[in-house]
Each structure stands twice: as C-alpha cells, then as structure tokens.
Amino acid sequence: MFSILRPYIFSLDPEAAHDLAIKSLKVNFLPKSLFSVKNEELLETNLFNKKLKNPIGLAAGFDKSAEVYNALFKLGFGFVEVGTITPKRQLGNSKPRIFRLEKDQALINRLGFNNDGSEIIAKRISENKPHGILGINIGPNKDTKNKSDDFFTCLSRLYSYADYLTINISSPNTEGLRNFHEENSMIKLLTGLNNLKQKKNIIKPLVVKLSPDIEEKDISNTIEIIKKFKIDGLIISNTTDQNRKNLLDDQKNQIGGLSGQPIKDITTNLIKRFYKETDKKIKIIGVGGVDSGSSAFEKIAAGADVVQLYTGMVYKGPGIVKEIKKDLISILKREKLKNISDAVGIKA
C-alpha cells in the first residue's frame, strides 16, 4: 500500500506528511498480526533487563509528544522512544524545517524540539499505558537559562512512565546543547542527574545520546566519564550538521541535522570504537542509516545491542520493520547464529 501512496505522500511538504502519518496512526486500525514474521523468536533480546521481541526500535523524533507509541508497537517495533520532551511546551523553529534529500535517501531537520511539554505528556502516558518497552528522550527548552535544570525537571516528572530515559545532549538544533560533550559540562550534568536519582530513589536506566560529530580526541575521555558515572547506555548517534561534501541533492546545504544513509558508515565506525573501549559493559543503541536487515545487522555486528531507525521509515513506509525482521532472520541462519544477541560485536 505504501508504494502506491508514496508519490502522493512525497508530493506533500515533509512535515505535513509526518502530521498525516501521526493522524493515521491514531486511528490504529491495522492488526498486529499483519507485521509478525515466522521464527521471530530468533530476534528476541534484552535491553536494560527488559525482554524485547526484536532489536529494532523507533528513534526519538517521530512521536515527539508521545501520541501514537502503542500504534507503533503494532507495526512490529521491539521498542519505541518518544520525544525529545522539554519541561515546557515548545513550538520549535520556524517552518519549513524538514527537508527530504531523495537522491541521498536522507533528511535534514531543524525542528528544534517541538513538543507538548512534560506535564501534558506525563498525563498522556499515564492515561495510555505502553504495550511495550518505552524510552523517553528529554532535553532543555530553547530559551532556558540553565539547561541542566531542564534535564532535572524532565527526569523528575517523567521517570515513572519510562523503561529508560535518554539524555539528549546532541541535537544540533538547540543552541549550546552540544556543549555538554565538553568534559566539565558533562561531569556537572551527570553528577546532578545521579544525585537526583539517588535523592528520589529513581532506578530507571539513563542513556546518553551522543553526536556523530564528536571529535576523535574526545572519544576516550567521554567513555571514561560515562564509565565513572555508571551510565547504563549510549545512543550512537544523533544527526550531523556536517558531512555534506558528497551529497547529491539540491537541498544538501539546508541548516539542520542530517540523517539517513549519509551517516550510516560514520555511526557504525563510532559504534565499533565505543564497543571496544567500553568493555561491553554499557548497552549501545545504534542509529543512522538503518533501513534494511543488512544495515541493522552491520550495526549489531559492530557492537550495538539494538538499533533504531526513523529516516528509513520515511522512505520505505510502515512495513520496514517486518522486512528488516525477515532479512535479519535469514542473515542469522546464513551465519549459523542461534539468536540475534550472538551477533553483537562479532565484527568489531
């Protein structure tokens, strides 16, 4: 069906198409069985001591205000991450702010954390219990003076509704956010988060979402900080505001974060590096250019415990998870692996 509708969908402004997708998912009429596959038990794995039916997750940025996560579980995702959620409601940057780079199978966005705000979203999730593993991605409001305080507010307000919480320090669309990659800023933020967890007896896993533009010289130091503060996981990675040189599409110079195929190899190489230097003690969620079973397996073999996608679904539609699952099962059989978890890091 998507292949038939795609020309119409791609004739729409990308954000209008996204809004249409959210409205369609709210109807939630497609049966879960439509997206199941044979031998899916081979894909069962664990994330933060929670059982997943498969390692394919939806990245933050699609369901920004936690409106359709249960409909997304029905599409076959093993887990869903909502957000980025800020303390107060935020409209984001001016439109247009999403651009398709069809020649590159990529997107550029400069949305700017548009969402309904933590209070409304907390109430929404409390009234609509997730039917699967739900991650909540949190970040600061654009106009806040102390970004750390916004992370603390969101953690306090949202932790009880999440299976894990992602600390988003890596969007290129909020001024100053990536400064948290700097050593002293990261230490100060993680100290505050850990103190808050202890004070409120919060036992939910914390994940840090990193930039793909992290400098080589900073990687080892970042890993040491992550280890020191006993962070549970890393998302590698967010979008890049660099790497435009080899793009083909006329939209390539739009300001914002680039996602999709152009960052596939960049993120896979980063996953390998972090996997080796974290001694397999920190869970890695691999993101960037996942749109097939082979690209998902590539990231898992590089050291990702699980993967996430978003841009791939824009180009290939809601059936993408089913296709990835089928492909992954075929790859496991070909590689003579009994379970997807056996593939983690085998090519790191």
C-alpha positions as CSV (number, residue, x, y, z in Angstrom):
1,M,0.0,0.0,0.0
2,F,2.8,2.4,0.9
3,S,4.4,2.0,-2.6
4,I,1.1,3.1,-4.1
5,L,0.6,6.0,-1.8
6,R,4.3,7.1,-1.8
7,P,4.1,9.5,-4.8
8,Y,1.2,11.4,-3.1
9,I,2.9,11.4,0.3
10,F,6.2,12.7,-1.3
11,S,4.2,15.4,-3.1
12,L,3.4,16.9,0.4
13,D,5.6,19.0,2.5
14,P,7.6,16.6,4.7
15,E,6.2,18.0,7.9
16,A,2.6,17.8,6.5
17,A,3.3,14.2,5.5
18,H,4.6,13.5,9.1
19,D,1.4,15.0,10.6
20,L,-0.7,12.8,8.3
21,A,1.2,9.8,9.5
22,I,0.6,10.7,13.1
23,K,-3.1,11.2,12.4
24,S,-3.3,7.8,10.6
25,L,-1.6,6.0,13.4
26,K,-4.1,7.5,15.9
27,V,-6.8,5.6,14.0
28,N,-4.8,2.4,14.9
29,F,-6.8,0.1,12.7
30,L,-4.0,-2.3,11.4
31,P,-3.9,-5.6,13.1
32,K,-0.6,-6.5,14.9
33,S,-0.6,-9.9,13.2
34,L,0.0,-8.2,9.9
35,F,3.5,-7.3,11.0
36,S,4.6,-10.5,12.6
37,V,7.1,-12.9,10.9
38,K,7.9,-16.6,11.1
39,N,10.8,-17.5,13.5
40,E,10.7,-14.1,15.2
41,E,11.9,-15.8,18.4
42,L,15.4,-15.8,16.9
43,L,15.3,-12.0,17.3
44,E,14.4,-11.9,21.0
45,T,16.9,-10.0,23.0
46,N,17.3,-7.9,26.2
47,L,17.7,-4.2,26.9
48,F,18.2,-3.0,30.4
49,N,17.0,-6.3,31.8
50,K,13.7,-6.0,29.8
51,K,12.8,-8.6,27.2
52,L,12.4,-7.3,23.6
53,K,10.7,-9.3,20.9
54,N,13.2,-7.9,18.4
55,P,16.1,-5.4,18.4
56,I,14.5,-2.8,16.1
57,G,13.4,0.4,17.8
58,L,11.9,3.6,16.6
59,A,14.2,6.6,17.3
60,A,13.1,9.8,19.0
61,G,11.8,12.5,16.7
62,F,8.9,10.7,15.2
63,D,6.5,10.5,18.1
64,K,7.7,13.7,19.7
65,S,4.7,14.2,22.1
66,A,4.0,10.6,22.9
67,E,0.7,10.3,20.9
68,V,1.0,7.1,19.0
69,Y,3.5,4.8,20.6
70,N,1.0,1.9,21.0
71,A,0.1,2.1,17.4
72,L,3.9,2.0,16.6
73,F,4.3,-1.2,18.7
74,K,1.7,-2.8,16.5
75,L,3.9,-2.1,13.4
76,G,6.4,-4.5,14.9
77,F,8.9,-2.3,16.7
78,G,10.7,-4.0,19.6
79,F,10.8,-0.7,21.5
80,V,9.8,2.9,20.9
81,E,11.5,6.1,22.1
82,V,9.3,9.2,22.3
83,G,10.4,12.9,22.5
84,T,12.5,14.9,22.7
85,I,10.4,16.2,25.5
86,T,11.1,19.6,27.2
87,P,9.8,20.9,30.5
88,K,7.5,23.4,28.9
89,R,5.6,23.2,25.6
90,Q,7.6,24.4,22.7
91,L,6.7,25.2,19.1
92,G,10.2,24.7,17.7
93,N,11.8,26.6,14.9
94,S,10.0,28.4,12.0
95,K,8.8,26.4,9.0
96,P,9.9,24.9,6.6
97,R,12.1,22.8,8.9
98,I,12.2,19.3,7.4
99,F,13.8,18.6,4.0
100,R,13.9,15.4,2.0
101,L,17.1,14.6,0.2
102,E,15.7,11.9,-2.1
103,K,18.9,11.5,-4.1
104,D,20.8,10.7,-0.9
105,Q,18.0,8.8,1.0
106,A,18.3,11.3,3.7
107,L,16.6,14.0,5.7
108,I,17.7,17.3,7.1
109,N,15.7,18.7,10.0
110,R,15.9,21.8,12.2
111,L,12.7,21.2,14.1
112,G,14.0,22.5,17.4
113,F,12.4,20.1,20.0
114,N,8.7,20.9,19.1
115,N,6.6,19.1,21.7
116,D,3.6,19.4,24.0
117,G,5.8,19.7,27.2
118,S,6.4,17.4,30.1
119,E,3.3,17.9,32.1
120,I,0.8,17.2,29.3
121,I,2.9,14.3,28.0
122,A,3.2,12.8,31.5
123,K,-0.6,12.8,31.8
124,R,-1.0,11.4,28.3
125,I,1.3,8.4,29.1
126,S,-0.3,7.8,32.5
127,E,-3.7,7.5,30.7
128,N,-2.4,5.3,27.9
129,K,-0.2,2.6,29.3
130,P,2.5,1.5,26.9
131,H,2.1,-2.0,25.4
132,G,5.9,-2.4,25.0
133,I,9.3,-1.0,26.1
134,L,9.1,2.8,26.1
135,G,12.1,5.1,26.1
136,I,11.6,8.8,26.9
137,N,14.0,11.2,25.4
138,I,14.4,14.5,27.3
139,G,16.0,17.9,26.6
140,P,16.0,21.6,27.5
141,N,13.7,24.3,26.3
142,K,15.3,26.7,23.8
143,D,15.0,29.8,26.0
144,T,16.0,28.3,29.3
145,K,18.9,29.9,31.1
146,N,20.1,26.7,32.8
147,K,19.8,23.7,30.5
148,S,20.9,21.3,33.3
149,D,17.9,22.3,35.4
150,D,15.6,21.4,32.5
151,F,17.1,17.9,32.3
152,F,16.5,17.5,36.1
153,T,12.9,18.7,35.7
154,C,12.1,16.3,33.0
155,L,13.7,13.4,34.8
156,S,11.7,14.1,37.9
157,R,8.5,14.5,36.0
158,L,8.8,11.6,33.5
159,Y,10.9,8.8,35.0
160,S,7.9,6.8,36.4
161,Y,6.4,6.4,32.9
162,A,9.6,5.2,31.1
163,D,11.5,2.0,30.8
164,Y,14.6,4.1,30.2
165,L,15.4,7.8,29.8
166,T,17.6,9.3,27.2
167,I,19.6,12.4,28.0
168,N,19.7,14.2,24.6
169,I,22.9,16.4,24.6
170,S,23.4,16.0,20.8
171,S,20.8,17.7,18.7
172,P,22.4,20.4,16.5
173,N,19.2,22.4,16.5
174,T,19.3,23.8,20.1
175,E,22.0,26.3,20.6
176,G,24.6,25.3,23.1
177,L,23.3,21.8,23.7
178,R,26.3,20.1,22.3
179,N,28.5,21.9,24.8
180,F,27.6,19.1,27.2
181,H,30.1,17.0,25.3
182,E,32.8,19.1,26.9
183,E,34.4,17.4,29.9
184,N,33.5,19.7,32.7
185,S,29.9,20.3,31.4
186,M,29.3,16.6,31.1
187,I,30.6,15.8,34.5
188,K,28.5,18.5,36.1
189,L,25.3,17.3,34.3
190,L,25.9,13.7,35.1
191,T,26.7,14.5,38.7
192,G,23.4,16.3,39.0
193,L,21.4,13.6,37.3
194,N,22.9,10.9,39.6
195,N,22.3,13.0,42.7
196,L,18.7,13.4,41.6
197,K,18.3,9.7,41.0
198,Q,19.7,8.9,44.5
199,K,17.5,11.6,46.2
200,K,14.3,10.4,44.5
201,N,15.3,6.7,44.5
202,I,15.0,6.6,40.7
203,I,16.1,3.2,39.5
204,K,15.4,3.7,35.8
205,P,18.3,3.3,33.3
206,L,19.8,6.5,31.9
207,V,21.1,6.7,28.3
208,V,23.2,9.4,26.8
209,K,22.6,10.3,23.2
210,L,25.9,11.4,21.5
211,S,26.7,13.5,18.5
212,P,28.2,11.8,15.4
213,D,30.4,14.9,15.2
214,I,32.3,14.1,18.4
215,E,36.0,14.7,17.8
216,E,38.4,11.8,17.8
217,K,40.4,13.2,20.6
218,D,37.3,13.4,22.9
219,I,36.1,9.9,22.5
220,S,38.3,8.1,25.1
221,N,37.6,10.9,27.6
222,T,33.9,10.7,27.1
223,I,34.0,6.9,27.6
224,E,35.8,7.3,30.9
225,I,33.2,9.8,32.1
226,I,30.4,7.5,31.1
227,K,32.0,4.6,32.9
228,K,32.7,6.8,36.0
229,F,29.0,7.8,36.4
230,K,27.7,4.3,35.6
231,I,25.6,5.4,32.7
232,D,23.5,2.5,31.5
233,G,23.6,3.1,27.8
234,L,24.7,5.2,24.8
235,I,22.8,6.1,21.7
236,I,25.2,6.4,18.8
237,S,24.2,8.7,17.3
238,N,22.1,11.7,16.6
239,T,22.1,13.7,13.4
240,T,25.1,15.5,12.0
241,D,25.4,19.2,11.0
242,Q,28.5,18.3,9.0
243,N,29.3,15.7,6.2
244,R,27.6,17.5,3.3
245,K,30.5,17.2,0.8
246,N,29.4,14.1,-1.0
247,L,25.7,14.7,-1.0
248,L,23.9,14.9,-4.4
249,D,20.6,16.6,-3.6
250,D,19.9,20.3,-4.1
251,Q,18.7,20.6,-0.5
252,K,22.1,19.5,0.9
253,N,23.0,22.9,2.3
254,Q,19.9,23.4,4.4
255,I,20.8,24.2,8.0
256,G,20.0,21.4,10.4
257,G,20.7,17.8,11.3
258,L,21.4,15.3,8.5
259,S,20.1,11.7,9.0
260,G,19.7,8.6,6.9
261,Q,22.1,6.8,4.5
262,P,24.9,9.5,4.5
263,I,25.7,8.9,8.2
264,K,25.4,5.1,8.1
265,D,29.2,4.3,8.0
266,I,30.0,7.2,10.3
267,T,27.8,5.9,13.1
268,T,28.8,2.2,12.5
269,N,32.5,3.1,12.9
270,L,31.7,5.1,16.1
271,I,29.8,2.0,17.5
272,K,32.9,-0.2,16.9
273,R,35.1,2.3,18.7
274,F,32.7,2.7,21.7
275,Y,32.0,-1.1,21.9
276,K,35.7,-1.9,22.2
277,E,36.5,0.8,24.7
278,T,33.5,0.3,27.0
279,D,34.5,-3.4,27.6
280,K,30.9,-4.5,26.6
281,K,29.6,-3.1,30.0
282,I,27.5,-0.4,28.5
283,K,24.5,-1.0,26.3
284,I,24.8,0.6,22.8
285,I,21.8,1.6,20.7
286,G,22.9,2.0,17.1
287,V,21.2,4.7,14.9
288,G,22.0,6.1,11.5
289,G,21.1,4.7,8.1
290,V,19.2,1.6,9.3
291,D,16.7,0.7,6.5
292,S,17.3,-3.0,5.9
293,G,18.2,-6.2,7.6
294,S,21.8,-5.9,6.3
295,S,22.3,-2.4,7.7
296,A,20.7,-3.4,11.0
297,F,23.0,-6.5,11.2
298,E,26.0,-4.3,10.3
299,K,25.4,-2.1,13.4
300,I,24.7,-5.1,15.7
301,A,27.9,-6.9,14.4
302,A,29.8,-3.6,15.1
303,G,28.7,-3.7,18.7
304,A,25.2,-2.3,19.0
305,D,22.9,-4.4,21.3
306,V,19.9,-3.0,19.5
307,V,19.2,-0.4,16.7
308,Q,16.8,2.4,16.0
309,L,15.5,3.9,12.8
310,Y,13.4,6.9,11.6
311,T,14.5,8.1,8.2
312,G,14.3,4.6,6.8
313,M,10.6,4.5,7.6
314,V,10.1,7.8,5.8
315,Y,11.4,6.3,2.6
316,K,10.2,2.7,2.9
317,G,7.0,3.1,4.9
318,P,5.5,1.3,7.9
319,G,6.3,-2.2,6.6
320,I,10.0,-1.6,7.0
321,V,10.2,-3.4,10.4
322,K,8.6,-6.5,9.0
323,E,11.1,-6.5,6.1
324,I,14.1,-6.0,8.5
325,K,12.9,-8.8,10.7
326,K,12.6,-11.2,7.8
327,D,16.1,-10.2,6.5
328,L,17.7,-10.5,9.9
329,I,16.3,-14.0,10.4
330,S,17.7,-15.0,7.0
331,I,21.1,-13.5,7.9
332,L,21.2,-15.3,11.3
333,K,20.5,-18.6,9.5
334,R,23.2,-17.9,6.9
335,E,25.7,-17.0,9.6
336,K,24.7,-20.1,11.7
337,L,23.8,-17.9,14.7
338,K,21.1,-19.1,17.1
339,N,20.0,-15.7,18.3
340,I,20.5,-12.0,17.4
341,S,22.3,-11.4,20.6
342,D,25.0,-13.8,19.4
343,A,25.8,-11.3,16.6
344,V,26.6,-8.4,18.9
345,G,30.2,-7.2,18.3
346,I,31.3,-10.1,16.1
347,K,32.8,-7.8,13.5
348,A,34.1,-5.1,15.9
